[in-house]
Amino acid sequence: MAKKRKNQNITSQKEQKDEMLTLQDQLNGDVLEKLKLAKKELVAKEQQVQEEKAAQLAFERKQREKNKSFAELLDEYGDRGSKF
């Protein structure tokens, strides 16, 4: 008798799992594609922002180096410069 109840419980649990739909099953394929496209766009925007930030930092570094006075360059590099 106990075995039959156990088997019935197991089968009822399996039926409940089958009845539950996943999020992907619930969403229309069109909506899912729109979400995937939006995610790709956000990732691309974030990457572009990071690249622009890196380029801006490199530009600022070059500008600071370019605008250094002779005394600052001498302090920074000292005698390490070439003699030619």
BELUR-V145666 format. One record per residue. N is the residue number from 0. PHI is phi in degrees with one decimal (* if undefined). OMEGA is omega in whole degrees, -180 to 180 (NA if undefined). D_LAST is the distance of its C-alpha to the last C-alpha in whole Angstrom. Layout:
N|PHI|OMEGA|D_LAST / N|PHI|OMEGA|D_LAST
This chain:
0|*|-179|100 / 1|-66.3|180|97 / 2|-65.3|-180|95 / 3|-65.3|180|96 / 4|-64.9|179|95 / 5|-61.6|180|92 / 6|-63.7|179|92 / 7|-66.8|178|93 / 8|-63.9|-180|90 / 9|-64.3|-180|87 / 10|-67.7|179|88 / 11|-68.7|177|88 / 12|-66.9|178|85 / 13|-64.0|179|84 / 14|-64.4|179|85 / 15|-65.8|179|84 / 16|-65.5|179|80 / 17|-66.3|-179|81 / 18|-72.1|179|82 / 19|-69.8|179|79 / 20|-99.3|175|77 / 21|-76.8|179|73 / 22|-61.2|-180|71 / 23|-64.8|179|70 / 24|-67.7|-178|73 / 25|-72.8|-178|74 / 26|-78.8|175|72 / 27|-69.4|-179|72 / 28|-57.5|-180|70 / 29|-65.8|180|68 / 30|-66.0|180|68 / 31|-63.0|178|66 / 32|-64.4|178|64 / 33|-63.5|179|63 / 34|-65.1|179|62 / 35|-64.0|179|59 / 36|-64.9|179|58 / 37|-62.8|179|57 / 38|-64.1|179|56 / 39|-62.2|179|53 / 40|-63.8|179|52 / 41|-64.9|179|52 / 42|-65.0|180|50 / 43|-64.6|178|48 / 44|-62.4|-179|47 / 45|-62.1|179|46 / 46|-64.8|179|43 / 47|-64.0|179|42 / 48|-62.6|179|42 / 49|-64.8|179|40 / 50|-65.5|178|38 / 51|-64.5|180|38 / 52|-64.9|179|37 / 53|-64.5|179|34 / 54|-65.2|180|32 / 55|-64.1|179|33 / 56|-64.6|178|31 / 57|-64.4|179|28 / 58|-62.9|180|28 / 59|-63.5|178|29 / 60|-63.1|179|26 / 61|-64.3|-180|24 / 62|-65.6|178|25 / 63|-63.5|179|25 / 64|-64.7|-178|21 / 65|-67.3|-175|21 / 66|-92.9|179|23 / 67|-71.6|178|21 / 68|-80.4|179|20 / 69|-60.2|-179|17 / 70|-64.0|179|19 / 71|-65.2|178|20 / 72|-64.5|179|17 / 73|-64.8|177|16 / 74|-63.9|-176|19 / 75|-73.5|-174|18 / 76|-98.3|177|15 / 77|57.5|-177|15 / 78|-88.8|-178|12 / 79|-76.0|-179|12 / 80|-66.0|179|9 / 81|-72.9|-178|6 / 82|-95.6|-179|4 / 83|-98.0|NA|0
